[in-house]
Amino acid sequence: MTTWVFRLARASAIVGGLVLCAITLLSVASITGRALNGFGLGPVPGDFELVEAGTGVAVFLFLPWTYLRGGHATVDLLYNHLPAAMRKAVTLASDVLMLLLWLVLTWRLWAGMWEKREYLETTFILQMPVWWAYALCVVGAVIGCLAYLTKTLIELGLARYPHGWPVPTAGVH
């Protein structure tokens, strides 16, 4: 089970990277268009709307992979001086709390998506339905829930890291 969750998280991070590259290119094109306004060019219409939506989508697609790789910031001032059993308890407690937070976050994103869809809310310039971005964020949030659940099961000893996977430890950042 863990192998496909790790692969899914990695794939979502790659898609998030592609989204980030696309909005970067969009920003460059829009800024270049503004700079060359005197030559008949102009900004990309709705560039702010697309960057806003794309950034949210990219973040939700990156976070599961970041978490599984142990890439989140940690405060190790006290943690490194705790006994091994206490460090394991702290890690397990934080994983369970983050899983609960992600479940609530996913639930509220889902509810928000349906509300935006029901009221036919669109962006101002492009008239793009807002719920589209919410739907893509929900996909990332569901992958995040799977990642946090998998990591919690690993911490409980009910699952294992995929073969060859380097085990993240605190204090290596």
N, C-alpha and C positions, 0 to 999 in steps of 0.2 A: 504494500500500500504506500509506503513512504516514498518509494522510487518515483511513482507517477506524480505524487504531490510535488516533489522536488523538481521534476521535469516541467510540470505545469507552471510552477512559480518561475522557473528560469525562462520558459517561453513567454510568459506574461511580461517579464522584465525586458525581454528583447522587443516585444511589441511596444512597450512603454518607451523604450529607446528610440524606436522608429517614429513614434508620435512626437517625441521631443525633438528629433531631427527635423521632422516636417514643420513643426511650429517655429523652429529656429530659422529654417529657410523662408518660411512665410514672413517672419519678422524682418529678415534681411531684404527680401523683395519689397516689403512695404516701406521700410526706411529708405531704401534706394529710390523707390518711386517718389517719396516725398522730397528727397534731395534733388531729383531731376524733374521737379514739377514744372519748371520753366521750359522743358523740352517736350511737354505734352504727356508726361507720365504722371502718376499719382500714387497715393497709397492704395494698398489692397483693401477693398471695401470689407468691413467687418473683421479686420485683422485682430482687434482687441477681443472680440467675441470668440474667435477661433482659438486664440492664444489662451484665453481664460478657460475655456472648456478643455482644450488639449492638455493644459498643465494639470488640471484636476485628474484627468484620465491617466496621464503618465504617472502621477504620484501613486494612485491606487494600484497601478500595475507593477510599480517598482517595489512597494513595501513588503509584499510576501517574500520575495527573493532576498531583500535586504535582511529581513528577520531570520530567515533560514541560514543565511551566511554569517550571522552574528555581527552584522554591520551597524546595528543601532548604537547610539552613544550610551555609554554606561558610566556610572559614578563608582569608582573602585576604591575610594578612600578607606572605607570601612570593610567593604566586601572581601578584599584580599586577606584581611586579618582574621576573618571568621573561620571556625573549624569547618572541615569539608562537609559534614552533615548539615550544618547551618547554611552554608553556601548553596547546597542542593535544595534546602527548604525555601530559601529566598528565591532561587531561580524558578522553582515549581510554583510558588505563590505568584510571582510576577507573570509567569506564563498563563496561569489560570485566569488572573485578572485581565490580562490583555486579550485572552480568548473571549471572555465575557464582554469586554469593551467592543471588540470587533463584531460580536454577534449583535449587540445593540446598534452599533454603527450601521451594519448591513441592513438590519430591520428598518431603521429610520431612513436610510437611503432608498430602500425599496418603497416605503410609504411616500417619500418625497417624489420619487419618480412617477408613481401613479397619480399623485396630486397634480404635478406639472402636466402630465398627459391629459388628465380629466379636464383641467381648466384651459387646455390648448395654449399654454404659455410659450411664447417664442422670443428669440433675441430681437433687439430693436432694429438693427440694420439688415441682417441677412434673413430675418424671419424664420430662422432655424428652430425647430422644436427643442426646447430646453431639456425635455425628458431624454433625448438621445444621449446627451453627455452623462446624465444620471444613470442610464442603463449601462453604459460602458464602465462607469465607476462601480456599479453594483457587481459587475463581473469581477473586477479586481478585488472588491470587498469579499466576495464569496471565496475567491482563491486565498485571500488573507485568512479567512476563517479556517479553511482547510490547512493552511500552513501552521497557524497557531494550535489547532487541534492536534496535528501531527507532532509538533514539537512538544506539546503537553503529554501526549502518549509516550513519546520517547523519554521524557523526564520521569514519567511514572514507571518506566520499564516495560510498558506494554507494546512498544514498537522499537525499531532500531533505525539508526541512520543508514542510508543506502550504502552498499558496499563501496569502499574507497572514499567515502565522504569524510573530509576533515572535520572533526568535532570542534565547534566554536567554544572558546573559553573566554571568560571575562578578563579584562586587563591586557588584551592583545591589540588594542586599537592604537 
